[in-house]
Amino acid sequence: VPESAHYEVLAQFVNRYRQGLVGPIDYLEYQDWIIISGNFQVGNTYSLYLFVYDSEGTLVEELELENDLSGQAVGTFFILDQALIFVEKKHMIHVRKLS
């Protein structure tokens, strides 16, 4: 929630790599991974990004999942059987083993 203290900490963390975070953040710590997704305003539209960090806070992967959105998106990823699962561009399902 953008009004919470936790939101500010996460926003500062993400803004180290990409500026312009707006709206809700999806966040999960799983084993040695930190997974965050959020919306970034680009002009009058939004882009949705997924960030994967290691336990030290180093960015391992940054993916633009959607762009040119008219509104903000949420619910971008989940974990199943030690795998990160997410959808890119509304039709490509990705599965990344987290080990």
N, C-alpha and C positions, 0 to 999 in steps of 0.2 A: 504494500500500500504506500503510495507516494508520501503520505503524511507521517510515516513511522520513522523512528531512528534507524532501524535496520535498513530501510530503503536507502537512506542517505549513505550508509556505509557501502552498500552494494553498488550504488550509482557511482561513487568515487572510485571503487575498484574497477568497474567496467570502463569508466571515462579515462582511465590510464591508456587505453588502447583505441577507443572510439568515442568521439564527442557527440552530444545531442540526444542522449537517452531521455525518453518521455514515457509516461504511463507506467503500467504494471511491469513487474519483473518476475519471471519464473526462476526459481533458485533451488538447487539440490546439492548437498554434499553426499557423495557416495564413495565408499572405500577411500582411495587416495585421489579422488577427483572432485572438482567443483564445477558444476554445470549451471550456466546462467543464460537466459534468453531475455531479450527486450526489444522494444520498438525505438527507432530513431527517426526523427522528423527530417524529411528531405523536401524542402519547399512546402508544397501543399499536400504531400503524400508521406507515407511511412514505409520504412524498410524494417523487416524483422531479422534479427541476428541471433545466432547461437554461439556461445563461447564455452570452450572446455579448457579448464586450467588444471595443472597438477597440484599436489598438496602444498607446494611451495608458493603457489600463486602465479606461476609462469604460464602465460597463454600458450596452449598447445595447438588449439584449432579455433579459427573464427570463420563462421559460415553465414552468408546472407541467404536466409531461407525463403524470404519473399521480398519483393520490392514493388513500388508503385501502388501501395495499398491505400484505399480511401479512408481506412480507419485502423485502429490498433488491433493487433492479434495477440492471443494468449493460448496457453495449453500446447506448447510447441514440442515437448519431448516427454518420454517416459523411459523407465528402466524395466527390463524383463530379462530374467536369466543372465544377469551380469552383462547385459548389452544395452547401449544407449540407442534408442529408436526415435527417429524424427522424420518429418516429411518436408521435402524441399520443392518449391514451385508447384505446390498443390497436387503433384502426381508422382514424385520420386520418393520412395520409402528407403531410408538408409538405416542400416544396423551396424553399429560399431561396438566391438567387443571391448569391455573395460576390464583390464586385468593388470 
